[in-house]
Amino acid sequence: MAETTVVHLLRHGEVHNPQGVLYGRLPGYHLSETGRQMADLVAKSVAGRDIVALFSSPLERARETAAPLATTLGLDILPDERLLEAANHLEGRPVGVGLAILRSPRNYRYFYNPLKPSWGEPYLRIVERMRAVVDDARAAARGHEAVLVSHQLPIWTIRLAAEGRRLWHDPRRRQCSLASLTSLTFDGDRLISIGYSEPAGSLVKGPSVPGA
């Protein structure tokens, strides 16, 4: 009988971002106090699980989310650039009320192809790198469990690919809340189920800034 392996994709917690900037891959964006509480709740929720490997995007907010898990589970954090946020041409600009960034005429030149998408890293490239890191984590934790701390768009994109759904989508309809877990269960090399949970759901205040 094949071994069961679970790879949990954990989105980072809430970020301190008072200016409402689409921060993407920019350095210097750390968890807020609520974000740190979210990370602690996730760590408590997985404390009894058979997790033997912990990978993280190198961005501060992801590593800070991973830190309580590392302490609780007695694991080292393995930084991996394949878990980075998606690249975005609008990075560093304020999102504005009601996603005003999408209505600004100076940004229209980026929106000519929503299927790719033209404003940032292609969905297919995100799938390629996320699939590769999931496969490596699965190999490292074979017969056990692994946690990969990443960001909303990469997690949602690999989930869409795993479910055989189209990759282009409405960002407002992503099921990937702050500090949520998207759990991929494998029987040997075969994906047999995808689960979703929100261990810190009680602390989520509302929609988050895109590019998180």
Backbone torsions as a table, in degrees:
resi	resn	phi	psi	omega
1	MET	NA	135.6	-179.3
2	ALA	-67.7	155.6	179.5
3	GLU	-82.8	145.7	176.6
4	THR	-93.5	127.8	178.9
5	THR	-127.8	138.0	178.7
6	VAL	-119.5	129.3	175.2
7	VAL	-113.9	115.2	-179.5
8	HIS	-95.6	125.5	174.5
9	LEU	-99.0	112.1	-174.7
10	LEU	-105.7	120.2	173.4
11	ARG	-77.9	143.3	180.0
12	HIS	-63.4	167.5	179.1
13	GLY	-83.1	-176.7	-177.5
14	GLU	-59.2	140.6	-177.3
15	VAL	-106.1	144.2	173.5
16	HIS	-75.9	109.0	-173.4
17	ASN	-147.6	65.2	-173.6
18	PRO	-62.9	-22.9	-179.0
19	GLN	-87.7	-5.0	179.4
20	GLY	63.6	40.8	-178.0
21	VAL	-84.3	144.1	170.9
22	LEU	-80.0	93.4	-167.8
23	TYR	-84.0	-22.3	174.2
24	GLY	49.3	-117.3	-178.8
25	ARG	-98.2	7.5	-178.6
26	LEU	-62.7	140.7	176.9
27	PRO	-77.3	164.6	172.6
28	GLY	91.9	5.6	178.2
29	TYR	-103.1	112.4	-173.8
30	HIS	-109.0	166.8	175.9
31	LEU	-64.3	144.8	170.1
32	SER	-77.1	176.8	176.4
33	GLU	-60.9	-41.4	176.9
34	THR	-63.5	-38.9	178.6
35	GLY	-61.5	-38.4	177.6
36	ARG	-67.2	-38.0	176.0
37	GLN	-64.1	-38.9	176.9
38	MET	-60.0	-45.3	-179.5
39	ALA	-61.9	-39.5	178.3
40	ASP	-63.7	-40.7	179.1
41	LEU	-64.2	-41.0	177.9
42	VAL	-63.0	-43.8	179.9
43	ALA	-58.4	-42.2	178.8
44	LYS	-66.0	-36.3	-175.9
45	SER	-70.3	-25.1	-178.1
46	VAL	-106.7	5.6	-173.9
47	ALA	-56.6	-33.7	-176.6
48	GLY	-93.6	4.7	-176.9
49	ARG	-87.4	161.2	-175.3
50	ASP	-87.6	58.5	-176.8
51	ILE	-90.5	125.2	-175.1
52	VAL	-120.6	-2.2	180.0
53	ALA	-146.8	139.6	-177.2
54	LEU	-134.5	110.3	178.7
55	PHE	-107.0	154.9	178.8
56	SER	-150.6	144.8	164.8
57	SER	-55.5	144.4	-179.5
58	PRO	-74.9	-7.5	179.6
59	LEU	-67.1	148.8	-172.1
60	GLU	-55.4	-45.0	-175.3
61	ARG	-63.8	-31.5	177.8
62	ALA	-75.4	-44.8	-179.7
63	ARG	-64.3	-36.0	177.9
64	GLU	-69.4	-30.4	174.8
65	THR	-71.3	-36.4	-179.3
66	ALA	-72.6	-26.2	-172.0
67	ALA	-56.2	-48.6	179.2
68	PRO	-63.8	-31.5	177.2
69	LEU	-67.3	-41.5	179.1
70	ALA	-60.1	-43.0	179.6
71	THR	-66.2	-46.9	-177.8
72	THR	-64.5	-40.6	-174.1
73	LEU	-93.4	-9.1	-178.9
74	GLY	69.2	38.0	-177.2
75	LEU	-118.9	154.5	170.5
76	ASP	-83.0	148.9	175.2
77	ILE	-87.6	124.7	179.6
78	LEU	-100.8	103.0	-179.5
79	PRO	-68.9	140.1	-178.1
80	ASP	-146.7	117.4	-176.5
81	GLU	-66.4	-17.3	177.7
82	ARG	-67.5	-13.8	179.1
83	LEU	-94.8	4.7	-179.0
84	LEU	-59.5	158.1	170.7
85	GLU	-60.7	155.2	177.5
86	ALA	-67.0	141.7	174.6
87	ALA	-66.2	147.6	-175.5
88	ASN	-150.0	129.6	-179.5
89	HIS	-66.9	-18.9	-177.9
90	LEU	-93.3	5.1	-178.9
91	GLU	-53.7	135.3	177.4
92	GLY	92.5	-6.2	-179.4
93	ARG	-97.0	147.8	177.2
94	PRO	-67.4	138.1	-179.2
95	VAL	-72.0	-41.4	178.0
96	GLY	82.5	167.1	-178.4
97	VAL	-66.8	131.7	178.4
98	GLY	61.9	35.1	-179.0
99	LEU	57.3	47.0	-179.4
100	ALA	-59.3	-23.7	179.3
101	ILE	-56.9	-28.6	-178.9
102	LEU	-79.4	-16.6	-177.2
103	ARG	-103.8	-2.0	-179.6
104	SER	-74.9	123.7	-178.4
105	PRO	-55.0	-31.0	-177.6
106	ARG	-70.0	-12.8	-179.9
107	ASN	-100.3	-6.7	-175.0
108	TYR	-57.7	-32.3	-176.3
109	ARG	-63.7	-15.3	-179.8
110	TYR	-90.5	-8.9	-169.4
111	PHE	-104.8	23.1	-174.9
112	TYR	-74.2	-18.8	-178.5
113	ASN	-141.8	89.3	-179.6
114	PRO	-70.9	-11.7	-178.1
115	LEU	-80.6	-21.0	-175.6
116	LYS	-81.8	-55.8	-0.4
117	PRO	-94.0	156.2	-176.1
118	SER	-75.3	-14.3	-177.8
119	TRP	-90.7	0.1	-178.9
120	GLY	-170.3	-158.0	-177.5
121	GLU	-60.7	131.4	-179.3
122	PRO	-59.8	141.2	178.9
123	TYR	-55.8	-39.6	-178.3
124	LEU	-63.7	-34.3	177.7
125	ARG	-69.9	-38.2	177.3
126	ILE	-62.1	-45.1	179.0
127	VAL	-59.2	-43.9	-177.5
128	GLU	-59.4	-48.5	-176.6
129	ARG	-73.8	-36.9	178.9
130	MET	-68.5	-39.5	177.7
131	ARG	-62.4	-39.3	-179.5
132	ALA	-65.0	-42.7	-178.4
133	VAL	-73.8	-33.1	174.4
134	VAL	-63.3	-43.0	178.8
135	ASP	-62.1	-41.4	179.3
136	ASP	-67.3	-39.5	177.9
137	ALA	-66.1	-39.4	178.5
138	ARG	-62.9	-40.0	178.1
139	ALA	-67.0	-39.1	-178.7
140	ALA	-69.1	-29.3	-175.2
141	ALA	-112.7	21.6	-173.0
142	ARG	-50.6	126.0	-177.8
143	GLY	83.8	0.2	-178.8
144	HIS	-134.2	-145.0	-179.0
145	GLU	-136.2	154.7	177.0
146	ALA	-136.1	153.1	174.2
147	VAL	-120.3	132.7	176.8
148	LEU	-120.6	116.9	-179.0
149	VAL	-92.1	121.0	-175.7
150	SER	-141.6	-148.0	-171.0
151	HIS	-131.1	165.1	-170.0
152	GLN	-57.9	-53.3	-174.8
153	LEU	-64.3	-46.5	177.3
154	PRO	-59.8	-40.5	-179.6
155	ILE	-66.3	-46.3	-178.0
156	TRP	-66.6	-37.2	-178.6
157	THR	-66.6	-43.6	179.6
158	ILE	-69.6	-30.3	175.8
159	ARG	-66.2	-44.9	178.1
160	LEU	-58.2	-43.1	179.9
161	ALA	-63.9	-43.0	-178.8
162	ALA	-64.7	-31.4	-179.8
163	GLU	-89.4	0.8	178.6
164	GLY	71.7	26.6	-179.4
165	ARG	-100.0	163.6	179.0
166	ARG	-65.2	148.7	-175.1
167	LEU	-85.0	-31.6	178.3
168	TRP	-76.1	142.5	-169.7
169	HIS	-163.6	170.9	174.6
170	ASP	-88.0	116.3	-178.2
171	PRO	-56.0	-25.9	-178.5
172	ARG	-71.6	-13.0	-175.8
173	ARG	-106.4	12.2	178.4
174	ARG	-70.8	134.8	172.7
175	GLN	-96.2	82.2	-177.8
176	CYS	-161.1	71.9	-176.1
177	SER	-73.2	167.5	176.6
178	LEU	-56.3	135.2	178.0
179	ALA	58.5	27.8	177.5
180	SER	-89.1	160.2	178.7
181	LEU	-116.6	122.6	170.4
182	THR	-105.7	114.2	-168.8
183	SER	-109.7	120.4	179.9
184	LEU	-101.2	119.2	179.9
185	THR	-106.3	127.9	-177.5
186	PHE	-116.0	139.6	169.1
187	ASP	-105.1	101.2	-169.4
188	GLY	66.0	-121.9	178.9
189	ASP	-97.2	2.4	-174.1
190	ARG	-100.5	125.7	175.8
191	LEU	-72.3	123.6	-176.9
192	ILE	-113.0	-18.7	177.5
193	SER	-162.4	156.5	175.4
194	ILE	-128.5	122.8	179.9
195	GLY	-115.2	163.8	-179.4
196	TYR	-144.1	136.1	178.3
197	SER	-148.8	159.0	-179.3
198	GLU	-127.7	81.1	-177.9
199	PRO	-60.3	-26.8	-179.3
200	ALA	-111.3	23.0	-175.8
201	GLY	-57.0	-29.3	-179.4
202	SER	-66.5	-16.6	-177.6
203	LEU	-101.6	-6.1	-178.9
204	VAL	-75.4	124.5	-172.6
205	LYS	-90.8	-26.9	-176.4
206	GLY	165.9	-169.6	-179.7
207	PRO	-57.2	139.8	179.5
208	SER	-97.1	165.5	178.0
209	VAL	-66.0	133.9	177.1
210	PRO	-59.9	162.0	-179.3
211	GLY	76.9	32.8	-178.1
212	ALA	-120.9	NA	NA
